[in-house]
Amino acid sequence: MGVALPLAPVLAARMESDETVAASSNNPVPLHWLEDTASTKAVGVTWGVPWPKGKHKKGTAFSLHDQQGSSFAVQSWPLAYWPDGSLKWTAHAAQLVPAQTQGLVLSTAKTASPTKGLTVTEASNAITVDTGAIRCQIHKQGSTLITAITRDGRAVAAAGRLVLLTQDRVDAEDEGVTRTQEFTGEISQVTVEQSGPVRAVVKLEGKHRQAKASRAWLPFVVRLYFYADSEAVRVLHTITYDGDETQDFIKGVGIRFAVPLHAPLHDRHVRFAGEDQGIFGEAVRGLTGLRRDPGAAITKAQVAGQATPDEKSFPPEVASHLNLIPAFSDYTLVQPSADSFAIRKRTRKGFTWLNSATGKRSAGLAYLGTPTGGLAFGIKNFWQNHPAQLDIRNAVTDEADVTLWLWAPEAPPIDLRFYHDGLGQDTFAKQREGLDITYEDYEPGFGTPKGVARTSELMLWALPATPSAAALASLATTLQTPPVLACTPAYLQERAVFGDNWSVLDPTSPARAKIEKQLAWYFDFYKNQVDQRSWYGFWNYGDVMHSYDESRHVWKYDIGGFAWDNSELSTDMWLWYYFLSTGRADVFRMAEAMTRHTGEVDVHHLGPFAPLGSRHNVLHWGDSAKQLRISTAANRRFYYYLTGDERVGDLLREQVPAAKALLTIQPGRKLPQDDPRKSGVTKTEAYCSFGTDWGAIAAAWLTEWERTGNAQIKQKLLNSMQTIAAQPHGFFTGSALLDVETGKFRLSTDTKPYAQHLNAVFGLPEVCAELITLVDMPAFERAWLAYCELYNASEAEQAARLGQSLGKLNLRQGHSRLTAFAAKRKKDKKLALRAWDEFYHASGGLTTHPQAHLLKGPEVLTPVDEAPGISTNSVAQWSLAAIQCLALVGDEIPNGL
């Protein structure tokens, strides 16, 4: 049974000052574009805004306008609530704001109406979305997701369906015939998540099925996004692997559309975007460069994608021989790696391909259509997520096919098998030996990819005419760097979002400036390493490596638990807090990519390990330690609240019941066999650490409570907080049995204080910072402040407070931010100075900083920057400590260091 304690915490009444709360309700919130958007097309945009407690009630109307007074239609909805029911975060969607518009502000007032408005009509078998510019009919069942996209009554695209190609073997040396199969996505459920008037979202779920076969596998979630007056459809595509990795090898996965073509072959146009605004453009049947010149008017029109004169006006020697000019039916752009792409074409199947063009990094956009309109289609992060491919087929017929391949069929199939045979590690003792030498936590059956997912973003534009090269280049820019609208860093700091433990960087003293310069250096180094080390690819993009091998001058990509970082020691949080502090667009893009990756690929979303994440490994899913500290909602909250992203919202909700996974999966796979945490427990109780485990559980419960006001989740969270505070040594008790149904911890009978260096480096300090400002529970605050104050205290002080010292502890520099938090809450200058001493001099971190130097051949394969002594663990913790110490005790920073 869980411990029975009176649970009557008073929700924090820490309201804004009377002056702030009484301020005008339409006090505008300043917004800004993260990037220079002059070259991008006006688009619909969605962003999040935080509010002070008690300021706005649910249902408050908001408006968007610029400094010239122009208003833009905006749709608003709640993302999170304060305990009193007032709005904490809201999301807002605006229609076609010119991306170069400056001085945008959000305020409370009646919003402008969309020019034409967006409507969603639902029938028994279909949903129709009319943006005012296009109409999209969405099927509710079957294998056709999108029946048609029309513009001005004319179909631009039709028969949108998911395609999956598999093959049963990948090893070329195997004898026998390789069998390939084709599957199509089949809808099981359709949900209209938003229906306008500015933004509509339709969610389709299902699995891929082979025609006339019983097997359905590879679950998908596809979201379609529409904005009022927009000609575009944004597509968010998620797959979850549920196959047998020894035989279900994916050869290609993507989405296909039919494109009607009703024009002479010489008026059918193909376009591909390359790099640096480059555009490849041709007609299906070219009229330029012929032996017989058709004339400048004709060739100029064709090159521009405009209608050519009537064939009757063609020179006779050209008009009578059009049938002898080859027409090219099929085109392919394939990006097999991060640094090369090729475009090819052929007249039709059964005949050779002609090499048309090559380049390095394609923007991943294509167009097929006629002078009266067509479809532009593309994949975001095209080259970064290689291998990717764009296909056009049957362009000489009345209905061509275009396919956006998220995994290119021309590349080797996806091979998710484990990378070694176990190396004889068939006993617990041998597995401990393996962990000791390669840092890999191996156990048979645990290195499975079952349940890992992958989310991709695509765009479709139903265009009224073949776009000019400049217009298509603008679309390509919009595809690859969609304009991001955000609150200013100063406003976000004023609202103290994600804990009052960060601040806008402000080099007002030499000591602060030195730290901020080093913060920038570390980010820039890792940003450049992503490119230099090619940390790209469908399953890898967004992650960074864990540890460096100076002997080989490479990151340890092939050594057990030293390879991919998988959020170890809060790399995600480092990037997000650095973004909050700087507002830098490049930081946002890197953090966004990491959130997409670590929330999908590093987590099991179905199967026996769901919804836990996998510890760092050569393969993202390869480690046998399946842990809440990797799947933690603490890493996803930033992106969700800043953007309102529905898929990340799914991932956050997925973690709400995650504590139950501890009933069957012990996070510390290599605990000694006689460790009490491996002993039997009741059906609803599991051993749970107060650090890496509870920190993740609390983040999930806090987020769900904020999002929904769910009273049961709220009570579980409060129960867990109070029963941690009631332990013999609070957080220094270390762990206890958690009743996953009630959230109550048993009172531990262990009177020995305990601390573990990893407890507070996976989001626990950041989550506790938010909880303490949200919930008035003095006992919990005392317990947490005691942990913050004593972890780095002297052994004598630890013994005086706890009865004995905690022994030798690691990561003391990273824990300086805990000391700083205690100093800020207690208004203790002595503690603040101690925090800075720990930051500059404590062990287990970076008291001196690595210097980078450029390596060239023949020492290395390609030129790369190397920083001897670099460690992602150390950099992430140093950076978090730097950001939080500056925010919490920055006024006490010693000068001259």
N, C-alpha and C positions, 0 to 999 in steps of 0.2 A: 504494500500500500504506500502511496505517496504521503509525505509528511502533511499533517493538517495544521495550517497556520491561518490566522485571520488575515484576510486579503482585502484591505480597504484603502489602497493607495489613492491619493487625491491627484487627479490629473492636473498637470502643471497649469498654474494660472499666470504664467509669465507672459503676460500680454505686452504688446507694444506700449510705449508711453501713451498717456492720455492725449498728448499733443499729436502723436503720430496717428493713433486710431481715429482721432477726430478730424484728421486732415481731409481735405476734399476727396470725395470718393472717386473722382475721375482724374486724380493725380496721375499724369501719364508715365508710362514705363518706357524708357528709351530702348530702341532695338537697333541692331546693326547687322550688316552682311559680313560674314566671316572672311570672304575673299573678294578680290576685285572681280566683279561680275559683269564688266562692260561687254565682254564677248559672248555672254550667254543670253539665251532666249528667255523672255518672261515666262514664268512657270507658277503653278500653284505651289504653295510652301506651307509646311506645318512646323510649329515650334512650341516649346513649353515656357511657362512663366510662373515663378513662385510669388506668393503673397504673404503679407504678415497675418498673424493669427487674428481672427475676428473682423477683418476688414471687409471681406466680400462673402455674401451668402451664395449658396447654390442657386443657379438660375440668373445670376448677374449677367447683364448684357455688356459686351465689350465692342469697341470700335478701333479701327486701324486707320491712321492718316499720316501724311508726311508733313514736313515743315512748311510746305506751300499751302496746306489745308486740303489737299486732295484726299478723298476717302476711298477705302478699298473694302469690299465686302469681306467679312470675316465670320467664321463659324467657330464656336467655342464649346468646350466640354471639360468636365473636371477630371483631373488625374489623381489628385490626393486631397484629403480633408484633414484639418486640424481636429483634435478631440472634441472641440465645441461645435463641430459641424461646418465651420467656415472653410472656405476654399484655401488649400495650401499650395497646390499646383493646378494650373489649368493648361490645356492644350488649345491651340488656335490654328485654324487653317484659313489662308487667304488666297483669293483667285488672281492669277496672272499679274502679280505685282511686277512691274518692270524691274529687272534685277539691279539696275543702276540707281534706283530710287533711294535717296538718302534722307536721313532725318525722320525715319519711321518711328512712331510712338503708338503704344496701345493704351487705351483709356476706357473708362466705363461710360458708355453712351450708346444710344441706339445705332446699330451698325448699318452701313450702307447695304443696299440690296444688290445681288449679282445682276449684271447687265441683262442676262437672259435667264439665269437661274439653272439649277440642276435638279432633275427629277428622277426618282427611282420608282418604277412600276413593277409590282410583283404579281405574276400569274401562277397558275398551278404548276407549269412546267418550265417557266423561264422568268428571268429578271431583266428588265430593260433599264439601262441608265442613259439618260439624255443630258449631256452637258450644255446643250445649246449650240455646240459646234459639231459634235459627233453623237451618234447613238450606238450603244453597245448592247447586244442581246446575249445574255449569259444563260446557259443551260443549267437545269437543276439536277439532271441525271444523265447517265450515259457517258460516252467517251469524248464528246465535244464540249469543251468548256465554254468557248465563245462561238456562238452561232454566226455572228456577223458584226463587223464594225462598219457603219455607214456614215457618209458625209454628204450632205445635200441630196439625200435619197439614193446615193450610189454606193455600192459595197466597195470598200477599200480592202478589207480583209475578211476572211470567213473560215469556218471549220478549224478554229483554234483548238489544238489538242496537245497533250503531253506525249512525248515519245521516249522510249527507253530501249536501248539495244544491249543485249548481253551475249557473252560467249562462255563456253564451258571449260576453256583452258587458256592459259597465257604463256606457258613455257614453250618456246619455239622448238626445243629439242624433243618434246613429246611426240611420239608417233601417233598416227591416227588423224581422223578428220575433226577439225574444229567446228563445232556447231554453234550457230548464232541464232538468236531469237529476237523478235520485236514485240514489245509490250506498249500498251497505250494507257494513259491515265484514265481511271474510271471514277466518277464522282459518287461519293457516298453521302455527303452533306454540304449544303450551301447555306451561308448565313449572311444577311445584310447587316453589317456592323455599324455603318453610318449611311444616312440617306439624304444628305444635303442640309441646307441649300447650297453650300459652297463645296463640300467634300463628301464623296461617297466611297465606301469601302465594302467590297464583297469578298467574303472568304469561302474558298472551295476546298474541301477535303476529300481524300480518297486514297486509292492504291492503284498501282499499275497492274494491268491484266493482259494476258495474251488472248488473242481472238479465239473463241471457242474452247478455252482452257479454264480449268477450275482454279488454278493458282492465281492469287492476287498478292502482290508484295510491294516493297518500297513505298511506304506511305508518303503522301505529299500534302502540303498545305500551300495553296496559292491564294494570294491576296491581290485584288485588282483595285487600283486607286484612280479616282476621277476627281477633277476640279471643274467648277462652273466655268463655262465659256472656253474650256481647254480642248485642244485637239489631241491631247496625249493620254495614254494609259500607262500608269506605272504598275509593274508586275513584281511582286515579291514571292519568290519560289523557294520552297523548302522541301528537301527530301530527308528521310530518316532510313538508315540502312538496317534492314532486318533479315538479310539473307545469310547464306552460308558462305563465308569468305573463301572457302576452299574450292568452291565451284560456281558461285554467282559472281562472275566478273563483268562489271559494267563496261560496255564498249562505247556507249554514248547516251547522254541524257539531255533533254532539251524540250523546247516547245515549238510547234509547227503551225503555220497558217497558210491558207490558200489565198492567193492574190489575183483577183480577176483582172484580165488585161484585154481591153477592147480598143486596139489601135494598130496601125501597120507596124511591122516588125522594126522598121527604122525609127518609129516614134515610141519605142519601148526602151526605158532607160534603167541602167544599173549604176549604182554608186557605192563606193566603199570609202570609209574614212581611214586614213593612215595615221601619221603622227605629225605634230607641229603644224596643224591645220591643213595637212595634205589631203587631197581628195582624188580618188580614182574614178573616172567617169567614162562610160561608153554606152552606145546604143546596142541593142541586141543584134541588129543588122547595121553595120557601120557604112556610112556613105562618104567618109573622108579617105583620102589617100588612094582612091581608085585610079586606074589607068585613064578612065574617062571622068573628067571633073563635072560634078553636078551643078556647080556654081556656088558662089560665096553665100548667097541668101540661104541656100539649103544646108550647107555644111555648118554655117554659123548657127542656125536654128538648132540643128541636131546637137552640136557640141554644148549649147546652152540648155538643152533639155526642153526646148520650146517646140511647138508644132511646126513641122515643115510644110511648105506649100503643097497644094494638091498634086498628086502624082502626075496629073495631066500636064502640069507645068514643068515637069522634069525634062531635061534634054532627052530626046528620043533614044540616044545611044545608052542612056542610063536607065530610063523607064522600061525599056524592052528587055533589059537583062537583070532586073532586080532579083529574079529567082536564082541567078547564078552567083550572087554574093552570099557567102556563108552567113547564116544566122546562128548565134551562139545561145544555146538553150540553158546551159548550166554554168554556174559560177560558184566558186568557193574561196573564202578567205579563211585561212587556218593559222592560228597562233600556237605553235607547239611548245614554245618556251617563252620566257620573259623577254627574250632579246631577238626574236625573229618572227616574221610573218610572211606569208606568200599568198598571192592571188592567182587563181588559175581559171580557165574557162574551156569548155568543149562544145561542139555542135550538138551532140546528144550522147546518151549512154551507148557504149559499144565502140566509141571512137576516142582517140587520144586527147589528153589535156594539153593545152598550151599554157606555158608560164607567162603570166601577164605582168606581174609586178612583185617586188619584194620590199621589205622594210624591217624595222626593228620592233616597234611597239605600236600596234594599231589601236585606235580609239574605240574599235569594236562597234561601229555603226555602219549600217547598209541601207540602201533604198532600192525599191523596185516599183516602177510605175510608168505613167505616161504623162504627156503635157497636161492632162486633165486631172491628175492626182495619182497618189500611190501611197505605199506604206514605207515609212522609215522605221527601222528596228535595230536595237542594240543591247549590249550587255555592259553593265557598269563594272569597272575594274577588270576589263577584258583581258589585258595581258598579264596583270598581276595574278589572276586566277587561272592561268593557263593549265591545261590545254583547252582552248576555246575555238569555236568555229562558227562561221556564218555561211549558210548555203542558200543558193537560189537554184531551183530546178524547174524545167519545163517552161521556160520563159517564152518559148515560141508558140505555146498553146494559149487557149483562152483563159486558162486558170493555172497559174504557176504556183509552186510551193516555195515557201521560205522557212528555214529552220534556224533557230538560235540554239546552238549546241553549247551547253554549259560544260560538258565534257566532250571534247572533239572525238568523233569516231575514227579519225585518221591517226590519233595518238594510240599508244599502247593502252589496253584496257585498264580500268581501275583494279589494282591488286591490293587488297586489304589484309592479306595473310600476315601472320607474325613473322618477324625477321630472323628468328633462329628456332632450333628444335628443342629448346629447353636446356641444352647443355648438361643433361643428366641431373638437373635439379628436381629430383622426384621425392625429396624428403625436406622436412622443415629445416633441418640443420644445413643441408646443401643450399637451400634458398637464402638462408642467413649469410652463408659464405659469399654467394653471388652478390647480395646487397652490399657486402663489405668491400668487394673489389671493384664493381662497376656501378654501384649506387642504384642498381636496377632491382626493384621489388618484384620478383618474378614468382608466379604460381600458375601451374597448368590451368587452362580454361579461363583465365582472367584477362588475357591480352586480346580479347575479342573486340571487333568493331561494332558488334551488334548494339544498335541503339544510338550510334553517333549520327549527327545530322549536319546538314549544309544548307545555308540560305544564300540565295543569289538575287540580284536586283536587275531587272530589265526594263526597257522603255519601248513604247510603240507610239508612233505619230501618224495619224491619218491626215495626209497633206493634200491640199487642193491642187497642187501642181508639182512638177519636178522641181526641187529646190535648186537655187544657184549654188555654186561651190561654196561661196561665203556663208550662205544660210545653212548648208549642211554642216560646215565646220562649226558653226555656232551650236547646232544641235549636238554635235559630238562633244563639245565642251560642256554643255548642259548635262549630257548623259554621264560623263566621267566625273564631273565635279558639280553636282546639283547645288544650286544656291542654298545656303544655310542661313536662316535668320535666327538671331539669338538675342537674349538680353545682354546688356553690357556687363563686363566683369564687375564694375563698380556696383551695379544694381544687385547682382547675384551675391556679392559680398555683404551688401547692406541687409539682404534677406538671410544671411548666414546659412545658405543651403548646404546640405550634407555635413552639418556640424559646424560650429563656430571655430573651426580649426585651420582655416586657410585665409589668405588675404591677397589682394591684388599686389603684385610685386612692385616695390617702390624703393629704389636704391638711394635712400636718403642718408645713408652713412656708408663709409668705406667697407665696413664689415658686412652690411647687408648686400651691398653691390657685389662683393666678392662671392657670396653664397649664390646670389641670383645669376651671376655669370657662370658659375659652375653648374647650376641647374640647367642652364641653356646648353652648356657644353655636353652634358650627359645626354640630353634629349637629341641634340643634333648628331652626336656620335651614333646613337642607336638608329636614328632615322637613316643615316648614311649606310650603316651596316646592313639594314634591310635591303638596300639596293646593291651594295658591293658584294654581299654574300648571297644575293638572290633568294631571300626568304619569301619566295613567292610560290604560287601553285594552288590548285583547287582545295587541297586539304591543309595547306600550310599558311597561306597568306593571312596576316594579322598577328601571328605569333612571332616571338623572338627566341633566340637560343639562351640556354641556361648558363653554361660555363665554357671557358676558353682553354684551348690546348696551345700553349706557347711554342711547344716543340715543333708541331706541324703547322703552326700559324693558321689554325682553323678553329672554329667553334666545335665543340665535342658532339657533332651531329650523329656519331655512330657508337657512342659509349653510354649504354644503359640508361641510367637516370640523369645524365648530365646534358641531354640534348635539348629537346623543345622545352620551353619554360612552363607552359600550362598554368599561368597565373601564380607561379610560386612566389611567395613573399610579396604579393600584392602589386605586381607589375601593372595590372589594369588600373588600380587606384592611383598609382604614381602618375600615370598619363592623364587621368581625368582631373586630379587635383592640380596638376601643372596646367592643364587647359583652363580650369577655372581661374587660376592665378594670372594667366597671361592673355587669354582670349585668342591665342594663336591658331590660325586655321590649320596649319600643318599638324599641330598637336591633336586637334579635333579629328582630322582624317585618320591619323595613326591609331588614336584611341577607339574610333568608330570601327576600324578594321579589326582591332583586337577584340572588341566586344562581340562583333559578329562571329569571329572565330572561336574564342574561348567559351562562349555561351552555347555553341552548337557542336563543334568538333570534339572538344575536350570533355563533353558531358554525354552520358548515356541517357537517352530520352525514352527508351523502352527496353524490355528485357530484364534480366535478374539484377542488374546493377543500377537501374533507373531509380531516382534521378540524380545519381551521384556523378562526380567528375573523376577523372583519372590523374594521378600524380604524374609529374614530369617524366618523360621517357623518350627513347628514340622514335617511337610511334606515339601519336597523341593519345591513343587509347590503350597503349601497351602495358602500362604498369598495373600491378595487381592491387595497389592501394587505391581503392575507390572512395572518394572523400568529399564531404560537404564543403571543405575549404576551397575546393576547385569549382564546384557548381554554385557557390554562394551567390545569393541575390545581391550582396554588397557590391559586387563588381558590375552589375547590370543597371543598378538604380540610376546612375548618372545619365546614361544614354536614354533611358526610358523617360525620365522627367524632362530632359532637355529637348527631346524630339517627339515624344508621344508615340514612339514606334510600337505598333501592335504586336509584332513578332517577339520583340524583347519583353513586352507585356506577358505573352504566353510563357516565356522562359521564367519570368518572375513567379507567375502563378504555379508553375510546375514544381517550384521548390517549397511551396507551402506545406505539403505533407512529407517533405524529405526526411524529417526526423525518424519516420517509421522505418526507413531503410536501415537505420542502425540496429534494428531488431535482428536483422539477418546478415548485415555486412559490417564487420568491424573495421573502422578506418585504419587502425594501425595493424596492418597485416602481419608484421614481423615482431609483434609483442612476444615476450617470452611465454612459453607454453603455460607456465604457472602464474601468469599475471591475472589478478582477479577480474580484470576487464574482459577476460575470455570466459569467465564462469557463467553458468546458466542464470537467467533472469525470468521474471514473470512475463506473461504474454504481451504486456504493454509497456514494459520497462526495458531500457537499454542503457548501457554505460555511455555517458556523454561527457566529453571534456567541456570545461567552462570557456575554453579558448577557441580552437579551430572549429569545433563542432557547434557549440551553442552560439558563437558569433554568427555563423551562417544561418542557423535556425532563427535567431532573433532578427536578422536582416530580412528573412523571408516573411516572418510573422508581422514585423513592423510594416513592411511594404504592403502586405495584404490588408492590414488594418487601415493604413492610410488610404488605400485605393477604394475600399468598400465600406469602412466603418463596421466591419464584421465584429459583433460583440464576443463571439466565441473565440476568435483568433486573438482579439485584444486580451481576453482573460487568460488565455494560455501564455501569452507573452508576459503579462503581469505576474502570473503565477511563477513563471520561471525566474523572473528577476527577483521576486521576494524570497524564493527558496534558495537562490544562490547567496543572497545577502544573509540568510539565516544559517549558512554552513559554519562549522567550527572556525574556519579561517577565511570565510568569504571566498573570493576568487583564488586564494592560496590553498584552498582545499583541492583544487585541481580538476576534479571530476566527481560525478555521482550518478546514481541511477535516475534516469529521466522517464517519467510516465509520459509517453508520447501523445496520449489522449488528453491529458489535463494540463500538461506543461509543468507539472510540479516535480522537483527533484527530491529524492529522499535525503534526509539528513545523514551525512556521512558519519561513521563512527571512527574515522581515521583522524586523530588529533595532531598528526604531524603536518606542518605546512609544506606545501609543494609548489614549485614553479617550473615551467618548461619554456624554453626560449622561443618555441614556435607559437605558443598560445596567442600572443598579441601581435602577430605580424601577418594575419590574413583577414584584416578588416575589423577585428574586435575593438580597437580603440576608436575607430571611426563610427561604428555602430553605437558604442556606449556613449560617445559624445552626443549623438542625436537623441538617444533615449533619455539621457539626464536632462536635456533641455526640454524634452517633451512630457516626461512623467515625473511628478513630484513624489519621489519615493526616497526619503532621506537615507534609509538603511542601505538601499542599493548604491546610492551615490557614495556613501561612506566606504562600502566594500570596494567599489571600483577605485576611488581615490587612494585607498590604502594600497591597492595593487600598484597603481601608478607611482606612488611615492616610495614604496619599499622595494620594488624589483631591483632598482639600481642603487639602493641605499647601502651603507656600510654593513658589514656582517654584524657589528655590535648593535647597530640600530635595528636590524632585522631581528636579532635575538631578543632585544628588549621588547619589541612589539609583538613578536610571533612565538617567543619561547625558544627559538633556535634560529640559526642563520639558514639561508637557502642554498648555501654551497656555491660552487662556481657556475655562473650563468653566462650564456652567450648572447650575442646581438644587443649588447648594452648601448651601442650608439643609436640603433633604431629605436630603442626604448626611451631615448631622451625625450621623445615627443610625449610619452606618458608622464614623465616628470614635469614637463612643461604644462601639460593639461592640469595636473594637480596644483602646480604653482598658480595658474590662472584662476582656478576655481577657489583656491584658498587665499588668493591675494598674498602669496608668500614670496617675497623677493629673494630670500635665501634659496628656496627651491628653484626659482627661475635661474639664478646664477649657476646652480648645480646642473640644471638642464643643459645650459650652454657648455659647461665644462664637459659633460658627457658627450654632447654632440661633437665637440672638437677633439676629445682625447680618449673616449671610452673604447674598449675593445669590441671586436666583432663587427667591424664596419670599415669605413674609409677615412682614416685619419690623415692620410696623404692620398692624393688623387693621381690616377694613372695619366700618363702623357701619351698621345697618339703619334705614330710615325708611319709614313707611307712605305709599304713593301712592294717591290717590283720583281719581275722575273730576272734570273731563273729561280730565285728563292721561293716564289709563289707562282701559281698558275696565272693569275691576273692581278693587277695592282689593287691593293687593299690597304685600308688603315688598320693598324694594330695598336692596341692599348694594353700592354702587359699589366697583369694584375686586375683586369676588368672582371667583374662578376655581376650578373643581372640581379641576383639576390641583394648584393651590397648596394648597388646603384639604386634599386627600387626603395630599399629601406633608408638609405641616406637621403634620397630626394624627399620621401614622405616626412622624415624627421626635419629636414631643412624647411619645407613648406610650413609645417605645423609649428615648429619652434618660432619661426618668423612671425606667424600669426598670433601665437599664444603669449610669447614672452619676448617679442621683438624689441620692446622698449628697453629691455635689460641686456641686449646683446653687447658683449664687451668689444670695445674698439681696439685696434692695434693688433688683432690676431690675423 
